[in-house]
Amino acid sequence: MTWLTMTEHTIIIDGHSLTIQDVITVAKATKHDNVSLLLSNAAIQSVNRSANAVQELVQKGETVYGITTGFGAFRKMTIPINDLRKLQRNIVRSHAAGVGKPLDTNVVRAMMLIRANTLASGYSGIRLETLKLLLSMIEQRVHPIVPRQGSLGASGDLAPLAHMSLVMIGEGTAEVNGDTMMGVEALKSVGLKPVELAAKEGLALTNGTAMMTALGCLALVEAENCTSVANIAGALSLEALHGTAAPFDARVHSVRPHPRQINTAKQLLKLLEGSEFLREDLGEDPQDAYSLRCMPQVHGACADAVANARQVLEIELNSVTDNPLIFFEEDGSPVAISGGNFHGEPLAVAFDHLALAMTELGNISERRLNRLTDEASNNSLLPPFLTEHGGLNSGFMLTQYTSAALASENKALCFPASADSIPTSANVEDHVSNGPVSVRQARRVLRNLENILGIELMAAAQAIEYRRQVIGLGARMGKGTTAAYKLLRREISFLEEDTEMSPLMAVSAQIVRDGLICETVQRALECRPDDLQRHHATTPTGTTLTCKGWQQEAAYRMLLNNLDPDVAEDPDNLIVYGGTGKAARNHEALAAILNALKDLEDNETLLVQSGKPVGIVRTHEDAPRVLIANSNLVPYWATWDYFRDLEAKGLIMYGQMTAGSWIYIGTQGILQGTYETLAEVARQHFGGTLEGKLVLTGGLGGMGGAQPLAVTMNKGVALCIEVDRVRAQRRVETRYLDRLTEDLDEALSWCKVAVAEKFPLSVGLVANASDVFPFLL
């Protein structure tokens, strides 16, 4: 999704590039935020063409489901042309049959945005004025009152979207600035007018997966946060229990290379770096309990479920999910095709899986809490229930009860809603997804998990105090766990005697829920300037200078862009792409480079040697602002040990002149070069665009990762063959690649549709290019 520099929250709606972050931004925007939603020119043209097509089909007298017929079981009943507008009004009224507590405002806003984005793609037949009203309601904060229950997730979210649509025709109820009023009054209060629905518009508004997807986006962000917190809590508990970090050794995980298992082990080692609370001598006790030792395997598998949910959502956000859909034949004549894109099964299965994964994070957290509070489980390392005067005081006894109760409740909540189906509409709609139930249950599991993790963090911090009494108050904790411990101690004091636990547990849960503990620990781990904080904007944009001149600014922005987590190979280790080549020697050196660039005059040059700034010299305005050098001191007979010794002394740095030359190269530079190369091919051979053209390429690693995005930026269709699924999956997660499959037929079918419809798409096929290329060519 394109963010413009004109305002902080201006988003272009085009039906193809909405992001999860866009949804979260709009969902959580308050009345003090200025949100502008602008339709792209291409979207306007597509919407108008589709709306005109519906009118053409009506005028021809063709029988088209939902346009000239009834709905569901009434699909065979033809509706007179004079009643077509009434038909659309009736579907909104009759389908507004939800029950239960209203959805939260942020969910409604997200749902409205997602529905608008789908309609903007130009396959739904809605008129421009109707779509603009929906966007204006979001901007003007007119929020329909939508009951949360009543959707089966097929045909889409009929009841919730009907309640949303009621307000658009001046009916139903809505909230504006905290006041609830009738739909027509809500619109009038902000200068808007109801719309009279034309043919197909009621069906287009109500038929889709917008509520499931909205809830899913919010749940995903919450799950990603909880997954990170679980690592922090687990690391803190490991220190409190005098555990060992030996099971996190990279060699263990290299022979079972699940990517997120490997990442979790790396993260735990980073959190624990420098800790004096861990067990080094393994002679008497060689290994810990599973809840400590197997964190990479368990947490990593749970992170897989979260990543899968993200991938599903990113596809769903820019998919067309109503029925029927409007297409055009080669001669330009319109055709309406009935399908089943409204079926919520992809979301239902993904969020049933996510709920199960989050339940598992709660299960293993509760087991760690049990070891902290049970003297027998921790071999009397800690006092029973973490209180010094047991009997008189009960300490943390009941916190484990609560954690166990929440973990047990989650086990019931994670029963897969998608496993159930009840036929509807006289057995015409004979299989439904129950996706809305899946996502709602996942969010309930997450609320419980936030409390479970908060309790573990509280208990682990309490246990650390007792450990300090044994090993000394000056004993160092890990780099990341120190930050977590200090944050907890600022909010919750050590408990010397019994007190009401519930308020303290609420505070700890809030630290988890609002992301504060993740942000605090991340800052401590990265030790990088504010420009590189993960959860904030990473690179300055627009025409305001951060540095003293544009040459310095170019170097400054390129460096930050190349280290953005969305594009860099390994941003935590400053690796732009490739194996070990870095953009700077370490985070301290990076901070020094950035600060030097900010203060660099137009007649000065910064000298960077082996990844660190070594001086600033006066030159002239036409001289380079930065010079990068790398001493090649390695003789032909040298071993890796010799090289590493020189590297440790700061005399050389691997890859400095490749990935490290951040002014000239890196992910963005490679992407730009690939894009411009393809653009020149298009100019010379295809009239200036790759629209409707298929580009076949092999390899998605390193520089090859730029190819799919460079093709779609030129409006083409890319089929990218990659033998390594992990590498290909990373390109999907970083949004360089749109879709991924191991099935050649499926890949070709996606490409054929994209070529025929002339919309940009990149498809990754996990296969060996040497096998596939001869077959295709």
Secondary structure as UniProt FT lines:
FT   STRAND          9..13
FT   HELIX           20..28
FT   TURN            31..32
FT   STRAND          35..39
FT   HELIX           41..59
FT   TURN            60..61
FT   TURN            65..68
FT   HELIX           72..74
FT   TURN            75..76
FT   HELIX           81..83
FT   HELIX           84..95
FT   STRAND          99..102
FT   HELIX           105..119
FT   TURN            120..121
FT   HELIX           128..139
FT   TURN            140..141
FT   STRAND          142..144
FT   STRAND          147..149
FT   HELIX           158..168
FT   TURN            169..170
FT   STRAND          173..176
FT   TURN            177..178
FT   STRAND          179..182
FT   HELIX           183..189
FT   TURN            190..191
FT   TURN            199..200
FT   HELIX           201..206
FT   HELIX           210..240
FT   TURN            241..242
FT   HELIX           246..248
FT   HELIX           250..254
FT   HELIX           259..272
FT   TURN            273..274
FT   HELIX           290..293
FT   HELIX           295..317
FT   STRAND          325..328
FT   TURN            330..331
FT   STRAND          334..337
FT   TURN            341..342
FT   HELIX           345..373
FT   TURN            375..380
FT   HELIX           384..386
FT   TURN            391..392
FT   TURN            395..396
FT   HELIX           397..413
FT   HELIX           417..419
FT   TURN            425..428
FT   HELIX           435..471
FT   TURN            473..474
FT   HELIX           479..491
FT   HELIX           501..513
FT   TURN            514..515
FT   HELIX           516..526
FT   HELIX           530..532
FT   TURN            534..535
FT   TURN            542..543
FT   HELIX           550..562
FT   TURN            565..567
FT   HELIX           571..573
FT   HELIX           587..599
FT   TURN            602..603
FT   STRAND          604..609
FT   TURN            610..611
FT   STRAND          612..618
FT   TURN            621..622
FT   STRAND          626..629
FT   TURN            636..637
FT   HELIX           640..648
FT   TURN            649..650
FT   TURN            654..660
FT   TURN            662..664
FT   HELIX           667..685
FT   TURN            687..688
FT   TURN            691..692
FT   STRAND          694..698
FT   HELIX           702..706
FT   HELIX           707..713
FT   TURN            714..715
FT   STRAND          717..722
FT   HELIX           725..733
FT   TURN            734..735
FT   STRAND          739..741
FT   HELIX           744..757
FT   STRAND          761..766
FT   HELIX           769..776
//
